[in-house]
């Protein structure tokens, strides 16, 4: 009898933790509103981005004078940049990331453009050829490719974009600072493919899937993850990206941290850790 009562209590507690339909509706409504606010305002803010990229041991090779390939040890690169967004239409609109490299591995970087405005024109068009050139320029810094346009992943859900996705409650998580979090799984069920993988002869487009984390107390978005898989020359490439947001002093969500891992045939190939700080408003206007 005791065990039966205990089992009922466990089931009741678990059921009570499930958000109601109305709560989920409110959660997704808040997500859409914050995504729209980000779209309208993020291009008016600039911050500092610190990228720490780890290329694990055994994922790089060196060819000696006798043609023998040798596995190289782990290497870590650190790139600090001024970071912001360019808006393709007004107000806010379609955003693209822009970066001005400040230092590489602790050494001041003296090459390239000198301000974010001049960089904006260089990336004004978004096609495979232009993107490949940007990829090559980042490899000049010793990076293994680069992750771009992840900071604004919340834009997936702007302009009524929430309606293009199926959300399913998955679990609750707890954070020492943030408190209780609701975790939903999402997958794209409508609209054009949302993710484009560059670097091949032709861009590869995927529908989106991942997780959405939201603070239970006030429904403020906390984290968006993205999980994508594609094939390159019969190798399976999997990218797992996690973007954390924080509410800024201006009442606008801005990225605080991005973790990205890429696996090749289930083996870790590269790890990217982005940290964002010191955001400032560089264009006047009230966040709305």
ABEGO torsion letter per residue (X at the ends): XAAAAAAAAAAAAAAAABBBAAAAAAAAAAAAAAAAAAAAAAAABBBBBBBBBBBBBGABBBBBAAGBBBBBBBBBBBBBBBBBBBBABOBGEBBBBBBBBABBGGBBBABEBABAAAAAAAAABBBAAAAAAAAAAAAAAGBBEBBBGAAAAAAAABGGAAAABBBBBABBBBBAAAEBBBBBBBBBABEBBABBBBGBABBBBBBBBEBBBBBAAAGBBABBBBBBBBBBGGBBBBBBBBBBBBBBAAGBBBBABBBBBBBBGGBBABBBBBBBBGBBBABBEBBX
